[in-house]
Amino acid sequence: MRVTHLHLTDFRSYAEQEIEFGPRVTTLVGHNGQGKTNVVEAVRYLSNLSSHRVAADAPLVRQGAERAVVRARVEKSGRSLAIEVTLNQGRANSARLGRSQAKPRDLLGVLRTVVFAPEDLALVKGDPSGRRLFMDELCVALQPAIAGDHSDYDRVLRQRSSMLKTAKNARGDLTMLDIWDEKLADLGGRIMAARLRAVRLLAPHVAAAYEAVAPGGGDCRVSYVTGLADADGYAADASAADLGAVLLARLQEVRPKEIERGVTIAGPHRDDLDIALGTMPAKGYASHGESWSCALALRLGSYELLTRDDGPDADEDGEPVLILDDVFAELDTGRRAALAARLTEASQVLITAAVAEDVPEALRGEVLRVIDGTVVRDDAGVKDPGNDSSDGVESDD
Ligand SMILES: Nc1ncnc2c1ncn2[C@@H]1O[C@H](COP(=O)(O)OP(=O)(O)OP(=O)(O)O)[C@@H](O)[C@H]1O
């Protein structure tokens, strides 16, 4: 799949910007702060309904504007589909799929992206929340319907936790907690089962990607860890119902402690993704360069997994658009070459870099310059030799 056209209105620094992407690789080049990342952030927003840089939508709307609109034309499975999302300040966002009005969530699964960005170093070095988000985004890419369970779980967790606080002050009705426990366990079981499956599928791809970007650097292993049981206390293919039952029993066991502390202390919101290099955890032990290689392996592994995904929700053209945002300057020549070598078959790669020379020439493709906050075609750029794949594409909008 690939994005052929992007139209931004009041998104970040862009009042109005249209971009046509050529086949395969596009490299956006420009000085700092010109708006390169803003472009790829908009593409990522259409696939995940969130930014890879900020948690809230407010900074994505151009300062002084009331709404931002991101519109794209996506080519997949021989068809061309228009998708659009409107980010409204202070109101719910809205979306369009083809010619129809849609819920933003309906866009999930239409366009898949995998983004590798400087922020990803926190996947290895940072706290577990970033790794939980990484797992959950992968789960949604594999199975878009799980997004509803994530938002329901967050809502139930908030309501249950506020009930625990009132229970602590002896004002709450404890019988109500049983109902919230069941809801939390049901949703939590589904989230844990999806994470276990996603991480099990991901692990071999991460190991292979790490070996490719850091040959001889040791094994990179990922596994899902939960406070519910020892990591190997249940099979990686445990069902959502089984995991929900384990969580329900644990909630009942820890209830006095939870009431005392006023917080929910068991559930997938407390779990983590373990990343190990050889016999040591990557966090706290890996060098800066090794941490970069681990982060890159997590993203490349996700990319390979989604490209090969043949699960029940898989798309026949599921290969994601790969976005490499400002990362080449951080990689040494060996890692740059390894990355370029793995991407020769990719159907679309969007790259941002301050200088084109940071990107291996073989990978650079078409160069777009971002000058004075505007994207312009660089006619002197290296043209990608790939075929123009726009032939024979049916329009669906
Ligand atoms: N909501 C907003 N409204 C207006 N301008 C914004 C908004 N959000 C960010 N900007 C501007 O966008 C610019 C940053 O754009 P971006 O992060 O895409 O830069 P970049 O070209 O990738 O830079 P670098 O090479 O330094 O990473 C900054 O000048 C910032 O002030």
The ligand as an SDF file (V2000), in Angstrom:
LIG
                    3D

 31 33  0  0  0  0  0  0  0  0999 V2000
    0.4380   23.8090   16.0740 N   0  0  0  0  0  0  0  0  0  0  0  0
    1.3890   24.4920   15.4210 C   0  0  0  0  0  0  0  0  0  0  0  0
    1.0960   25.6770   14.8260 N   0  0  0  0  0  0  0  0  0  0  0  0
    2.0210   26.3610   14.1270 C   0  0  0  0  0  0  0  0  0  0  0  0
    3.2990   25.9460   13.9770 N   0  0  0  0  0  0  0  0  0  0  0  0
    3.6500   24.7730   14.5520 C   0  0  0  0  0  0  0  0  0  0  0  0
    2.7240   23.9890   15.2950 C   0  0  0  0  0  0  0  0  0  0  0  0
    3.3490   22.8930   15.7510 N   0  0  0  0  0  0  0  0  0  0  0  0
    4.6220   22.9720   15.3320 C   0  0  0  0  0  0  0  0  0  0  0  0
    4.8040   24.1070   14.5950 N   0  0  0  0  0  0  0  0  0  0  0  0
    6.0420   24.5570   13.9610 C   0  0  0  0  0  0  0  0  0  0  0  0
    6.5120   23.5160   13.0960 O   0  0  0  0  0  0  0  0  0  0  0  0
    7.9300   23.5760   13.0730 C   0  0  0  0  0  0  0  0  0  0  0  0
    8.5220   22.2180   13.3570 C   0  0  0  0  0  0  0  0  0  0  0  0
    8.2480   21.4110   12.3030 O   0  0  0  0  0  0  0  0  0  0  0  0
    8.9450   19.9850   12.2080 P   0  0  0  0  0  0  0  0  0  0  0  0
    9.0110   19.3480   13.5400 O   0  0  0  0  0  0  0  0  0  0  0  0
    8.2350   19.2740   11.1220 O   0  0  0  0  0  0  0  0  0  0  0  0
   10.4040   20.4160   11.7610 O   0  0  0  0  0  0  0  0  0  0  0  0
   11.5200   19.5800   11.0320 P   0  0  0  0  0  0  0  0  0  0  0  0
   11.6890   20.1470    9.6700 O   0  0  0  0  0  0  0  0  0  0  0  0
   11.2410   18.1210   11.1100 O   0  0  0  0  0  0  0  0  0  0  0  0
   12.7470   20.0010   11.9260 O   0  0  0  0  0  0  0  0  0  0  0  0
   13.9900   19.1820   12.5340 P   0  0  0  0  0  0  0  0  0  0  0  0
   14.9270   18.9250   11.3790 O   0  0  0  0  0  0  0  0  0  0  0  0
   14.5540   20.1860   13.4860 O   0  0  0  0  0  0  0  0  0  0  0  0
   13.4670   17.9560   13.1870 O   0  0  0  0  0  0  0  0  0  0  0  0
    8.3970   24.5190   14.1400 C   0  0  0  0  0  0  0  0  0  0  0  0
    8.8270   25.7240   13.5420 O   0  0  0  0  0  0  0  0  0  0  0  0
    7.1660   24.7420   14.9800 C   0  0  0  0  0  0  0  0  0  0  0  0
    7.1340   26.0190   15.5210 O   0  0  0  0  0  0  0  0  0  0  0  0
  1  2  1  0
  2  3  1  0
  2  7  2  0
  3  4  2  0
  4  5  1  0
  5  6  2  0
  6  7  1  0
  6 10  1  0
  7  8  1  0
  8  9  2  0
  9 10  1  0
 10 11  1  0
 11 12  1  0
 11 30  1  0
 12 13  1  0
 13 14  1  0
 13 28  1  0
 14 15  1  0
 15 16  1  0
 16 17  2  0
 16 18  1  0
 16 19  1  0
 19 20  1  0
 20 21  2  0
 20 22  1  0
 20 23  1  0
 23 24  1  0
 24 25  2  0
 24 26  1  0
 24 27  1  0
 28 29  1  0
 28 30  1  0
 30 31  1  0
M  END
$$$$
